[in-house]
Amino acid sequence: MDTVAERILQLRVENDSLKVAVKLGRPELDESGENWKCQYEVSFGQERRYTYIHGLDSMQALQLAMTTLDAELERGAKMRGGELFHLDEPFVSILEAGGFGR
Protein backbone atom coordinates (compact mmCIF):
# COMPACT_ATOMS: atom_id res chain seq x y z
CA MET A 1 0.00 0.00 0.00
CA ASP A 2 1.20 3.50 -0.83
CA THR A 3 0.39 5.06 2.57
CA VAL A 4 -0.51 8.75 2.50
CA ALA A 5 -1.73 9.13 6.08
CA GLU A 6 -1.30 7.26 9.35
CA ARG A 7 -2.55 7.72 12.88
CA ILE A 8 -1.79 5.84 16.09
CA LEU A 9 -4.63 5.51 18.58
CA GLN A 10 -4.89 3.81 21.94
CA LEU A 11 -7.70 1.47 22.92
CA ARG A 12 -8.22 1.57 26.67
CA VAL A 13 -9.89 -1.44 28.25
CA GLU A 14 -10.20 -1.45 32.06
CA ASN A 15 -6.58 -1.44 33.34
CA ASP A 16 -4.99 -2.23 29.98
CA SER A 17 -4.41 -0.56 26.65
CA LEU A 18 -3.77 -1.66 23.09
CA LYS A 19 -2.07 0.18 20.24
CA VAL A 20 -4.37 0.80 17.26
CA ALA A 21 -2.66 1.76 14.00
CA VAL A 22 -4.63 3.26 11.12
CA LYS A 23 -3.26 3.70 7.59
CA LEU A 24 -4.89 5.26 4.57
CA GLY A 25 -3.60 4.51 1.09
CA ARG A 26 -3.33 6.73 -1.96
CA PRO A 27 -6.38 6.41 -4.24
CA GLU A 28 -5.62 4.55 -7.47
CA LEU A 29 -7.49 3.44 -10.56
CA ASP A 30 -9.11 0.05 -10.22
CA GLU A 31 -8.65 -2.84 -12.64
CA SER A 32 -11.29 -1.46 -15.04
CA GLY A 33 -9.32 1.76 -15.42
CA GLU A 34 -12.55 3.76 -15.06
CA ASN A 35 -13.22 3.85 -11.31
CA TRP A 36 -11.06 4.44 -8.28
CA LYS A 37 -10.20 2.51 -5.14
CA CYS A 38 -8.61 3.50 -1.87
CA GLN A 39 -7.08 1.00 0.56
CA TYR A 40 -7.07 1.35 4.31
CA GLU A 41 -5.61 -0.78 7.08
CA VAL A 42 -6.52 -1.03 10.76
CA SER A 43 -4.43 -2.91 13.31
CA PHE A 44 -5.73 -3.60 16.81
CA GLY A 45 -2.48 -4.85 18.33
CA GLN A 46 -1.34 -7.77 16.16
CA GLU A 47 -4.76 -8.22 14.54
CA ARG A 48 -4.69 -6.52 11.13
CA ARG A 49 -7.50 -5.88 8.68
CA TYR A 50 -7.34 -4.12 5.34
CA THR A 51 -9.72 -3.53 2.46
CA TYR A 52 -10.32 -1.40 -0.62
CA ILE A 53 -13.18 1.07 -0.90
CA HIS A 54 -14.33 1.99 -4.42
CA GLY A 55 -15.57 5.31 -5.77
CA LEU A 56 -16.37 7.04 -9.04
CA ASP A 57 -13.35 9.32 -8.68
CA SER A 58 -10.33 9.55 -6.39
CA MET A 59 -11.98 12.05 -4.02
CA GLN A 60 -15.05 9.87 -3.51
CA ALA A 61 -12.90 6.78 -2.92
CA LEU A 62 -10.86 8.68 -0.33
CA GLN A 63 -13.93 10.10 1.44
CA LEU A 64 -15.68 6.72 1.51
CA ALA A 65 -12.53 5.05 2.86
CA MET A 66 -12.34 7.61 5.69
CA THR A 67 -16.04 7.16 6.51
CA THR A 68 -15.69 3.37 6.48
CA LEU A 69 -12.58 3.66 8.64
CA ASP A 70 -14.62 5.50 11.30
CA ALA A 71 -17.17 2.67 11.34
CA GLU A 72 -14.38 0.06 11.48
CA LEU A 73 -12.72 1.79 14.46
CA GLU A 74 -16.02 2.18 16.30
CA ARG A 75 -16.92 -1.48 15.72
CA GLY A 76 -13.44 -2.66 16.78
CA ALA A 77 -13.51 -0.66 20.01
CA LYS A 78 -17.02 -1.86 20.84
CA MET A 79 -16.13 -5.52 20.15
CA ARG A 80 -13.21 -5.25 22.57
CA GLY A 81 -15.19 -3.36 25.21
CA GLY A 82 -12.93 -0.33 25.20
CA GLU A 83 -12.68 3.32 24.24
CA LEU A 84 -10.33 4.86 21.68
CA PHE A 85 -8.03 7.78 22.52
CA HIS A 86 -5.77 10.00 20.43
CA LEU A 87 -3.17 12.19 22.14
CA ASP A 88 -4.81 11.39 25.50
CA GLU A 89 -8.19 12.75 24.35
CA PRO A 90 -11.24 10.61 23.56
CA PHE A 91 -11.23 9.80 19.85
CA VAL A 92 -14.43 10.59 17.99
CA SER A 93 -13.82 10.36 14.26
CA ILE A 94 -11.19 10.52 11.53
CA LEU A 95 -13.45 12.90 9.62
CA GLU A 96 -14.31 15.14 12.57
CA ALA A 97 -10.66 15.42 13.57
CA GLY A 98 -9.92 16.51 10.00
CA GLY A 99 -12.54 19.25 10.07
CA PHE A 100 -14.89 17.53 7.62
CA GLY A 101 -17.74 16.81 10.03
CA ARG A 102 -19.51 13.50 10.04
N, C-alpha and C positions, 0 to 999 in steps of 0.2 A: 504494500500500500504506500502511496505517495502521501505521507501525512502532512497536512497543512495546519492543523491545530491539535493541541493536546492539553488536557487538564487532569490534575491529580486531585481526587476527592478522598474523604475519609468516611467510612461507614462505621458508626458507633453503635455497638450492641452491648447493653449492660455495662460490664467492666472491661470490655475488649473493643478493639477497633481493627478495621481491615482496610488496606489500601485499595482504592478503586481508580483505575486508570481509564481515561476516555480519549480516543483518537478519532479524528475526522479526516477522511482522505480527500484528495483533490478530485472534483468532478471530472469524469471522462466520458467520451462517447461509448455507447454500448456496442454490442456485436453487430447490430443492424446498421450502425453508422448514422442513424437518424435521431435517436433519443440519447439521453444522458443517464449516468448512474454515479452514485456517490457512496463510497464505502465508509463504514464506521466500525469501531471496535470498542468493546467494553470489557474490562477485566476486573472482576471481584476477586482479589487475591490471585490465586493461580488459575481460577476458572475464567476462561476467555470465550467471548462470543463476538462474531463479526458477521456483517451482512451488507448487501448492496441495496440502496434505495434508488428507484428509477424516477425520472422526471422528463418533461418535454424539452427542457433546456437545462443548462448547468445551474442556473440560479434556483430553479424549482427543485432539482435533485438535492442541492445543498440545503435548502430550507426544509424539505421533507426529511432529510437525514437528521437534521438538528431536532426537529419535532419528534421523530421516532426515538432518537437518543434520549430525550426527556422521559418518554414513556418507559423505555428500557431501564433507565436508572431508577425511576419510581417503583417499577415492578420488582427490580432486583433488591432494593432496600426493603420493600414490604415483605418479600419472600424470606428475607433473612432476619426480619424483626428488628431492623435498625433504622437509623436516621443518617442521612448524608450531610457532610459538612465540607465547606471549602474555605480555606484560610480562617478556620475556627468560627465561622459563621454558618448557620443553617443554610444548606443549599436548596434552592427552589427550582431553578430551571436554567438550562444552557441558554435558551432564548431570552429569558428575562435578564440574566446577567449580562447579555450582549446588548441590551437596550431595545430588543425587538418587540417585547411584550409577548404574551402567550396566545 
